[in-house]
Amino acid sequence: MGKTLLSRIDPVAQAERLAAGLQLKDSALYLCPSPLYGYGLELILKKLQPNSALLCVEADENLFSLSQNSLSQNALFQGALEGNANGRNFALVRETDGESLCAFVRKKWGMRVFRRVEVIRLTGGWQLFPQLYNDLETALRREITVEWGNAMTLIRLGRLYARNLIRNLAFLSDGDAGELNFASAPVLALGAGPSLDPILDELSNLFGGKIPGPLERSFKIICADTCLLALVEREILPDLVVILESQHWNIGDFIGLRGRKIDAAIDLSSLPASARVLDGKRWLYATPWTELGLFTRLEKEKLLPETFVPMGSVGLNVVALALRTGSGPVLTGGLDFSYTLDAYHARSTPGHRELLDRQNRFKSLIKADAAFRDGTFSAVSKTGKQVRSNPAMRNYRDLFEQEFGGNPRLLDIMGSGLPLGTKTVSPTEAFAILNGDAGAVREEFSNEQPQTSTNKREKVAAFIRREMDILKTLKETLTGAIPLEPARLETLLDTADYLWAHFPECAGTGRRPPGTDLSFLKRVRVEIDPFEKLWSMTIEKLVEPHSL
């Protein structure tokens, strides 16, 4: 191959000098590409902090066997190679895929164990596949960043998600998003990006001045709640609006729309007040934000609605629902993940209205401070023009491509947004697809309706009573009203995990302190009363459904 993988003079001494000179950090995952004979690894392993680990990766099959055979001769590495607990802080794998490597790290060491990835090159073996090893490093860094980002979100919003879920259980008898069926009808899936305006303008012109209403058109429209006002102002009624946001500002997306007959797909963790604004049919879906026994129990009782992978973006949820509700083509528009100096959202959306409301002789429509703040960057749109974006938007774009990029049913209408990794079509081509013969285009729902609304309300009420009994028993155990049984306490804590899943040391880890940790138990006790009240309020609404 023409490459020297080891020093020709003294490869052992050179590797050990490199290892000895390393300043090892706390909570670090050390990635060693192509360790070959493992020279220097023993020294690193002895210097590792208890909460750090050494991960050796070899892409070449023959070199992997070489490393495995060489390291198996050393008792220090035998435990890891044999898969027992003695090798907890070391692993040798043959891997060429970043996603698989991240899955291995999660399985072996768990979530939120490492804060950083450090690369150690003790041999020249990495030169055989430099790009591959660089990609693996990038994947691990991204995974750790996502893990900690998700944890911060859970710490901040995890309690709110759980509270919203409990309150939204009152709507479970309305409908399950899994029952939606748009058959083979084409679906127009819309977000609130700046490109929505020219897309709707051109489609309206192609349709003769106005996009037809739900009863007149052969295609369906599913939109994000953030762009609902923009559609209504154009007299365009969607077949379904998707609601995800859990915080109070979501109400701004529905200003002036109270009582409108518009169907809504509502996430279990979304703001309950949003579900009460519109007067159309409610369809519940779930995006489990973390592993909870509560979700497992709902699923066991056949009460958990249609479930989607949590993606954190209502625009991505729109596309996921559009793909799940039928078999026809899905055309996306307004999913930009970018903006321009004077346009962050489509016209008439809450963000655009706020910008107009604040405009005066001292404040321009151009928000240069936001467009050029630290972290933002210039990017090339689908049209080849320069737009602005930021890391969060870019991550959502990357997630879009990861989840949907290979789907042949998905088409993106040309606009000013970032490329999404799917086939792009012009508005004229989109019009032809939307206005074409879609076959048996109709709206159907599941024929299997084993539960009436009344029966389902009764089932939800019974479920809530059991949850209240769990909290009551846990509270009595913690207050000494009933004798403490350590094993029973541990079971109760695991069952009512939504009480502590947002605690800083627990968020995103799937772990909690033991039942002997007094500080932990005190914090759990504080959480119980508010959740008991929420369960009680929800069951009252089920008894009197008109109060919803």
Residue, then its C-alpha position, 0 to 999 in steps of 0.5 A: m500500500g506504500k504506507t508505513l503503519l508503525s515506526r521502523i526504529d522502535p514502534v513500542a517506545q514511540a507509542e509509549r512516549l505518545a501515551a505518556g505525554l497525554q494529559l487525560k481528561d475527566s468524563a472523556l471517551y478516547l477514540c483510538p483508530s487502528p491500534l494495531y498491536g496495541y502498543g501504548l494502550e496499557l499505559i493509557l488504560k492505567k491512567l484513565q479516570p474512572n468515568s472515562a473510557l478507551l474505544c479502539v476502532e479498526a475498519d480493516e478486517n485483517l488488522f482487527s484480527l491482528s489487534q484482537n489476537s495481540l490484546s488478548q495476550n494481555a490480562l488487562f484487556q482480556g475482560a473487555l475482549e471477553g465481554n465481562a465487567n472487568g473490561r468496563n472502561f475499554a472496548l475494541v470494535r470493528e466498525t465502519d458506520g457512525e450510527s452503529l458505533c454510537a449505538f455500541v457506545r450507548k449500549k456499553w457505557g450508557m447515556r450522558v456518561f461522556r462530555r467529550v471525544e478525544v482522538i488518540r493516534l498511536t500508530g499510522g494505521w488510521q492513514l488507511f481510512p482517514q475519512l472514515y475515521n474522521d466520520l466516526e469521530t464526527a458521529l460520536r461528537r454529534e451524538i454526545t452533543v445531542e445527548w446533552g442537548n436533549a438532557m438540558t431540554l428534559i431538565r427545563l421542560g420534562r416536568l411540563y411535558a408530563r403535566n401536559l400529557i396528563r391533561n391531554l389524556a382527557f382528549l384521548s376519546d376524541g380520536d387517534a391519529g393512527e385512524l386517519n387515512f387519506a388513501s392515495a390522495p396527494v398531500l401538501a405538507l406546509g411549514a412556515g418558512p419564508s418560501l411559503d409565500p411565493i409557493l402559495d402565490e404560484l400555486s394559487n395562480l395555477f389553480g386560477g386565482k385561489i387554491p380550492g377548498p377541502l370539498e373541492r380539491s382532490f388533494k389534502i393539506i397538512c400544515a404546521d400550526t405556525c403557518l395556519l394564520a397565513l393559510v386562513e388569511r388566504e382563505i385556504l383551509p387545511d385538512l389537518v393542522v399539526i400541534l406540537e409546542s408545549q409552551h404558552w406562546n403556542i396560543g399565538d398561532f391561533i389568534g382569531l381562530r377560536g371556534r373554526k372548524i379545522d381538524a387538529a393532530i395534537d401531540l400528547s405533550s403539547l399545550p392543552a389550551s391549544a387543543r381547545v381553540l379550534d372546533g374541529k376533530r381532535w386527533l391525538y398522537a405521541t412523540p415519547w420524549t424519554e423512556l417512561g413507565l407511563f408510556t408503557r402502561l398506556e400502551k399496555e392498556k391500548l390507550l397510547p395513540e399513534t406514536f412517532v419518533p420525537m424530532g423536536s420540530v413541528g415541521l418534521n412532524v407534519v411530514a411524518l404525519a403526511l407520510r403515515t396517513g396515506s400512500g400518495p405523494v407528499l409535496t413539502g413547502g415552507l420547510d426552509f430551515s433558513y431565513t433572509l435578513d428581512a424574512y424569518h417566517a411567511r406573511s401573517t404568521p405570528g413571527h411576521r406579525e410581531l416583526l411588523d408590530r415592532q417596526n417604527r422609525f427606530k426599528s427596521l424590518i431587517k434584524a441584522d443583530a439576529a441574522f449575524r449573531d454568533g453561530t449563524f452562518s451563510a448557506v446556499s439555498k435550493t435556488g442557489k441564492q445566499v440565505r442565513s441559518n443557524p446550528a439548530m436549524r441546520n440540525y433539523r435539516d440534517l434530521f429531515e434528510q436522515e429520517f425522510g431523505g430516501n423516501p420516493r414519495l416525498l417531493d420538495i417544492m422549489g423555494s428559498g430554503l435549504p436543500l432537504g436531500t429529496k427530489t425538488v420539483s417546480p410549482t408547475e410540476a407540483f400543481a400537476i401532481l396535486n391536480g392529477d387523477a389521484g385514483a380513489v381519493r377519499e378520506e377514510f377511517s379505520n373500520e375497527q372501532p372497538q371502543t365508543s367515546t364513552n367506553k374509552r373515557e371510562k377506560v381512561a378514567a380507570f387508568i387515571r385512578r390506578e395512577m392516583d393509587i400509585l402516587k398515594t401509596l408512594k406518598e404514604t411510604l415517604t411520609g411514614a403513613i405506611p411501613l417502609e419496605p425498601a423493595r416496594l419503595e424501589t418499585l414505586l419509584d420506578t413506576a412513577d418515573y415521570l416524577w423524577a425523569h427531569f431531575p438533572e442527574c436523571a434526565g436522558t440517562g434512564r438512571r436514578p439515585p437509589g431509594t436510600d438517597l434522602s435528598f432524592l426522596k425529598r425532591v420526589r415527595v415535593e413532586i407528588d402533590p401537584f401531579e395528584k392534583l393534575w390527575s384529579m382535574t383530568i378525571e373530573k373533565l372525563v366525567e363532564p366531557h362538555s367542560l373540555 
